[in-house]
């Protein structure tokens, strides 16, 4: 589901600004009974019983596991979406024009204005990260909390673990989800997300939740569905845990000669800014870089004649959220416009 190709394969929902890391979030949590109960091969009840036994052996309480698994049935909408993910082969220019719309920017500025006190007083005092990066991720993942998906996460993960495609990955994520419910962070009925199990406003997979989600508001629960301090804090925690360096930029747009070979560019091709300047790379407006001994990499996603960007080590922290250059560039640029 995550994209690594130069011409990004991005799902339709990411173009709408929702679920960019995990693809298309659902807007119908409970499809009609006929679709949900449609037959799939094998004995689903026996599979769920095995999950319950294994979870209890791992130390989870029987009551919590039983409650979480009680109503799950094979969800054919989940299977259909997993097998038929829409793909769009976009250039960077096309992706940017669809994702970084003026409405997206305006909505982000309004959301930031409304939540700025939460960000500055409760989150940034704990994590030395850029508010722009947090806002950019929030905007791309769930359109500032408006598109989070309404599938039951346990139901979706259990279906995907049973159905066979990437079964081990989804089985592991299912046990992570059961551990979250066992800890009492969220009630089973409130654990909603995308068809692939990405949860809440940051669209964390359960494994990422266990590693990075935080309780900023102090109510004893890590609520990435409703609590703005927890939502922002969890995104900031993810960035900090991914190597974000406080006070540094993620990157910037630059100019460069078309003659610079594409083969020496890319996020892993790191050189000093002095070396890049020797090849004609400059800041927008033509100014040289102020710190020639600093290191960075140059991206020119659409090749000669297209936009170019100098990216620094915080760009890599954003890519840990979703290993796509397009995604990380969009997060950085959107955050710049908002914050």
BELNORRA-V35789 format. One record per pair of residues at least 24 apart in sequence whose ideal C-beta (glycine too) atoms are under 6 Angstrom apart, sorted by sequence separation. I is the first residue (numbers start at 1). GAP is how many residues later the second one is. If there is no record, write none. Layout:
i = (I | I)
gap = (GAP | GAP)
This chain:
i = (153 | 173 | 200 | 256 | 200 | 212 | 256 | 270 | 180 | 212 | 299 | 108 | 254 | 255 | 270 | 269 | 177 | 212 | 44 | 176 | 201 | 267 | 108 | 176 | 253 | 173 | 202 | 111 | 173 | 202 | 265 | 40 | 173 | 176 | 265 | 37 | 185 | 36 | 107 | 185 | 38 | 153 | 36 | 156 | 153 | 157 | 35 | 156 | 262 | 35 | 150 | 149 | 151 | 153 | 149 | 31 | 153 | 258 | 258 | 256 | 148 | 254 | 145 | 253 | 254 | 251 | 252 | 142 | 251 | 251 | 141 | 251 | 23 | 141 | 249 | 250 | 251 | 250 | 248 | 245 | 245 | 244 | 244 | 11 | 12 | 243 | 11 | 242 | 9 | 10 | 78 | 239 | 242 | 75 | 78 | 251 | 7 | 8 | 250 | 15 | 72 | 75 | 79 | 74 | 68 | 72 | 8 | 17 | 122 | 134 | 137 | 134 | 134 | 133 | 122 | 129 | 123 | 127 | 68 | 118 | 123 | 129 | 118 | 129 | 65 | 68 | 115 | 119 | 123 | 127 | 81 | 47 | 129 | 64 | 78 | 60 | 64 | 128 | 20 | 68 | 20 | 29 | 61 | 67 | 25 | 29 | 60 | 26 | 55 | 18 | 25 | 26 | 18 | 26 | 17 | 18 | 25 | 26 | 22 | 22 | 19 | 22 | 22 | 21 | 19 | 140 | 137 | 136 | 139 | 136 | 136 | 135 | 133 | 132 | 135 | 132 | 135 | 132 | 131 | 92 | 93 | 92 | 91 | 112 | 112 | 109 | 100 | 108 | 95 | 99 | 105 | 100 | 100 | 21 | 20 | 8 | 2 | 2 | 3)
gap = (24 | 24 | 24 | 24 | 25 | 25 | 25 | 25 | 26 | 26 | 26 | 27 | 27 | 27 | 27 | 28 | 29 | 29 | 30 | 30 | 30 | 30 | 31 | 31 | 31 | 32 | 32 | 33 | 33 | 33 | 33 | 34 | 34 | 34 | 35 | 36 | 36 | 37 | 37 | 37 | 38 | 38 | 39 | 39 | 40 | 40 | 41 | 41 | 41 | 42 | 42 | 44 | 44 | 44 | 45 | 46 | 46 | 46 | 47 | 52 | 53 | 54 | 56 | 56 | 56 | 58 | 58 | 59 | 59 | 60 | 61 | 61 | 62 | 62 | 63 | 64 | 64 | 65 | 66 | 68 | 69 | 70 | 73 | 74 | 74 | 74 | 75 | 75 | 78 | 78 | 78 | 78 | 78 | 80 | 81 | 81 | 82 | 82 | 82 | 83 | 83 | 84 | 84 | 85 | 86 | 86 | 87 | 87 | 94 | 98 | 98 | 101 | 102 | 106 | 107 | 107 | 109 | 109 | 110 | 110 | 110 | 110 | 111 | 111 | 113 | 113 | 113 | 113 | 113 | 113 | 114 | 115 | 115 | 117 | 117 | 118 | 118 | 118 | 120 | 120 | 121 | 121 | 121 | 121 | 122 | 122 | 122 | 123 | 123 | 124 | 124 | 124 | 125 | 125 | 126 | 129 | 169 | 169 | 172 | 174 | 175 | 176 | 181 | 182 | 184 | 191 | 194 | 195 | 195 | 198 | 199 | 200 | 202 | 203 | 203 | 204 | 204 | 207 | 208 | 209 | 209 | 210 | 211 | 226 | 227 | 229 | 230 | 230 | 231 | 231 | 232 | 233 | 234 | 301 | 307 | 318 | 320 | 321 | 321)
